């Protein structure tokens, strides 16, 4: 599908980022390491030049993987030489772009995992990415509970300490009305109940565009779910396995998450409600460092997080907030200004990170975003309710 890129493209694109935004700017007389790579491995930076079509990336047979690795080694060497020999003034100029490039690469490390999963899932042999037996307790987890919050005016957005993407600011005040938030993510068992109640064929739960999409795409279950002889399995990076009812349901579109919330007599939280609830919670959870590459059940994993479990890691949580600029936001100049700002239309915000996210990449103010029909990321549901 157009959203998935080959692994070697990710390797080359993250390399191109450093070449384009650092070497070409600060190395006098610099010439492209390989002519043509700028066209092949530019993703969407219109100000940086023309680019190859995203939906055709999988057809690029050359350069080979080894050539992409050589390109990477070459650019890494040039970056190292530039930074090592930079005086203090030059380094202060380079450092913000270098830091952005590293965080950009962490994003693509997550995409590597989710893209490989999608590609492997197209193979009817269901190949294994990493052999890993996922052990889960057999005891059912506790029923869903809701934690209540009073009305409050809260500060939203990054406070300026340490790195953050530009879309996490400016920090501002937001009025958050009384609400309650579920203490954990929705499970496969709970989502199966929605399916059993004909949730995919009852238009009263769906947004109009969601209902159209469901019927056009013939969705009847989350992505990667397969029914055989009346029993559901899902494809994982450890192969095909039976659905574990206690694990968080993932690979859902915004449309599915919203429909489930309507069916459950609840709604999705706003990103401001989510950030308020997460404000005093430690960033801890099932991240990519565990190499589980799959969500884990919420058996009492609140720990120091008090009432909440799975706020970070496991699954990106859909919010009902449209991805739009915070008050006072202005995209930066040049191609790097396109990093986030140009996408602030027709997308929804997700919070918290997933089992494919690095624990050192996520923040409480981190705003991920996707169009409402996308399902190939580890996206799940945390419910909210209004309090009257």
N, C-alpha and C positions, 0 to 999 in steps of 0.2 A: 504494500500500500504506500501511498505517497509520503506518509509520515515517518516511515522506517528507512534508515540509511544503512548501507553496508558498513561493517566494522572498519575496513581500511579507509572509508570516507571519513569516519570520525577521527581516526588517527591523523589523517592528512589535514582535515579542516582545523583541528585544534592547533596544529603546527602552523598552518597558514595564518591563523589569528595572530600569533607572535611575530611572524615574518611581516605581516601587513601593517600592524599597528605599532610595532616597536622598531624592527630593523629598517624598514623603509623610511621611517621618520627620523631616526637618530644616527644611522650609519651613512655618512656622505657618499654619494655615488653608488648606493646599493642597487644591485640588479637582482631580479627574481632568481631564486635558486634553480628553478626549473620553469622555463616559459610554458605557459598554458595551465599551470597549477592554480594560478589566481582565478581563472575562469572556472575550473572544475571544482574548486574547494571553497569558494565563497558561498555562504549559505543564503543570506538574504540582505546583505549590506549593499543597498543600491548605490550609496555614495562611494563605495569602494570599487565599483566597476560592474561589468556584466557578469552573469553567472549561469551555470548549467542548470537545466530544469531539475527540480527536486524529485519529481516522480520518475525520472530516468536514471537516477544515481545507481540503481542496481544493475544497469546495463553497461557500466563502465568496466571493461575488462582490463584496461591499462590506465594508470600504472598498476603494477602488481603489488601485492602486500609487501614484498621485500623492498620494492622501490619506495613505497610509502614510508617504510621504516628508515630507509637511508635518508630520505627527505627530513624526517623527524630528527635524526641524529645530527644532520648538518645544521638545521636551524637551532637546535638546542646548544650546539657548540658556539654558534655565532652569538646567541643571546648571552651565554656564559661569558664569552670574551668581552662583550659590550658592558655588561654589568660589572664584571671584575675590574675593568679599567676606567669605570666612570668616576668622575670626581663627585663631591657631595651634591653640588647643584644639579648636575646631570642625573644623578641617581634619584633625587627627589622628584624630578620630572618623569622618569621612567617608572618609578615604583607603583603609582596608582594603576597604570595600564598593565604592568606585570602581575599585580595582585588580581586585577579583574580577569586577566587571562587564565590564572590558576583556578579561580572559581568557575570560570567558563568551562575549563577542562573537567572540573568535578561534575558539572551538569552533563557533559557528554559521557563521562564514565557511567552515570546512571542510565543514560540513553543506550549505551552499549548493552547493558543488561536487558532492558525492556525490548530493544530492537532484536537482539538475539532470540529472546523468547518468542517474539512474533514470527520471526523467520522459521525457527524450529517447529512452531505449531502448524505451519503449512505443510509439513512433511507427514504423510499418513503413518510413517513408522514411529513418530513421536520420539525423536532422538533425545538423549540426555546431555545437557550442558555440563553439569557437574553431579556425579553420583553422590547423593546425600540422602540418607534415610531420615525422614522427618518424623521424630518421635513426639507424640502428643499424649497427654493424659486422657484417659477414657471417661473421666468424671465430667458431667456437663457443667458449664460455667453458670454463674449466678444470673438470674433474670436482670434485664435492663433496669437501671435506676436513673432518675433525673435529679440533678443538683440545681437548686434555685439561686438566682441572682436578683438583687434589688436594682431599681433604676439607679444609674450613675453616669456622670460625665467622666470619661476616661481618656487618657492620652494614648493615641494610636500611632504606630510607626516607629522607625528606628531612632534611637536617641543620639546617634552620632559617634558612639564609641566603637571602634573596630570597623571592619568592612561590612558594607551592605550594598545591595543593588539600589539604583536610583528610584525604582518604583516602590521602595519601602519608606519613602519620605515624600514631602516633609512631615515631621511629627506634628500632630494636630489633635485637637480635642473632638470627641464624638459623644453624643448622647446615646446611651444604650438603655433601652426600656427594659422593664422586668422580663426575665426569660428563664427557662431552665434548659440544661444541656445534659445529654446522656453521658453516663459515666464510662462508656466503652463504645467500640464500633459495633455496627450491626453484623451479625454472624450469618454464615451460610444457612444454618437451620432457620433463622428468622426470614431470610430471603426466600428460602424454599417454600415457606408458608404463603408468601406473597404470590409465588408462581403457582402454587396449588389452588389458590383462590382466583385463578385466571387473571392475575394482575396484568399480564401482557396483552390481554384481549378486552380490557375494560377501559374505554376511552375517558371515563370520568376522572381517572387518576393522572392523566397525562396532559402536558402542555400541547397545544395544537401542533407545533413543529415537531415535538417529540413523538406524538402519535403518528404523524406522517413518516418520520424516520423509522420508527419501529416496524411499520408495515412495509415500507420500501426495502428495508434491510432484512426483513423477516426475523427480527430478534425475538427469541423466546426464552433466553437465559443469558447470564453474563458471558462475556467473551472467554473463550478457552474451556467452556463447559460442554461436555459431550454426554449424551444419553444413550445407554446401551442396555437393552433388556429391562427397561424401567428403572435403571439405576444411573445416577449422575456421577461422572468423574470430571476432573479438571486437569488440564495440561499444566505442568510446572516445569521449572528448569531442571528438576530431577526426574522428569518423565511424567507419564500419565498415571494418576492415582485417584482413588475414590475420594469424593467430597468429604472433608472432615466438617461435621456440622458446627463445631465450636470455633473454627477459624473465621476471621473477618472475611466477609464477601468482598471481592475486589474485581477490577476490570469492568467497572460500570460507567456508563456515560452519565452526564449531569441529568439527562432526561430520565434515566432509570432511577437514579438516586432520588430525584424529585418525586417521581411517581410512587416509589416505595414509601417515602415520607408521607405523602398524601394518604396512601392506603393505611398507614400505621397511625393516622390521626395526629401527625406531627408535621414538622417542616425541617428544612435544612437550616443550619445556623448562618447568620451573617458573619463575614470575616471579622467584624468588630466584636461580636459576641465571643467568637472563638479566641481572639487575641486577649480579651479580658479574662477569660477562663484560664488561659495558658500563662498569664503574666507571672504567677508565682510558682510555676511548675518547672522542675528540673528537666533539661533536655536529656532524656534517657529512653531507650526503647530498642526495638528490633530493627537495626540498620544493616547496611550492606556489609559492614565489618564482620558481622556474624557469619556471613557466607551461607546463610539459610536460603536466601533468595526467594522467600515465601513468607506471607504473613503468619503470625503465631497467635494462638488463642490468648484470651485475657484472664488467665487464672490468677487472680489476686496480684497482678503485676503493678498495682498502683504505687507501692513503695513509698518514697518520699513525696510522691505527687498527690497524696491525700485521697480525695474522692475520685480522681480521674485515672483511667488506664488508657494506654495506647494513644495519648495525645501526640506523641512523636514516634515516627517509625511505623512499620507495618503497612499502612495505606495512606495515601494522600486523601484528605477529607474535602469533599465538595462543599463549598459554601453557596449560599444563594446570592452572593454579592457579584455583580458584574465587575469585570476587570476594567477599572477606570482610574484616572489619575487622582491622587490625593489633592486636597486644596493647596494651591500654590506650586504644584508640580510643573516643571518645564524640562523637556528632554534636552540633553546636552547637544552641543554643536557637532557637526560632522557625522561620519559613519557610526561611531560608537554611540551616538545619541539614538540610533535605531535599535539598540540592544533590547529595550523593553517598551519604550514609548509608542512605537509604531503599531504595537499589537493591542492597544487599549480600545478594542471594539469587538463585539460579538464573542466574547470569551467570559468564562467564570473563574473566580479565584478558588484555589485549593490551598490547604494549610497542613503543616505538620510533618511532611516527608513520608517516606515509605521504606520498605525492606530493601529497596535498591538505592536509597539515598545514603550518602556518607554522613555520619554523626557530626563531623566537623564542618559540614556544609550548611546545615539547617540552622535557622534562627526562629525565635518566636514571632518575629515580624516578617518572615519570608513569605512572599506572595508568588506562588506558582499559578499558572493560568493555562487553560485549554478551552477550545471550542466545546460546546455542550454535547456533541455527538462522539467525542473521542473516548476510546475504551482500552487502548493498548498499554496505558500506564497502570500502575498499581493504585487504582482509585477506588475509594470506598465511601461509607456513609457513617456520620455521627448525627443523631437526631437532636432537634431542639423543639421547644414549645414556647408559646406566648404565655405570660402570666397576667391574668386580668384582676 
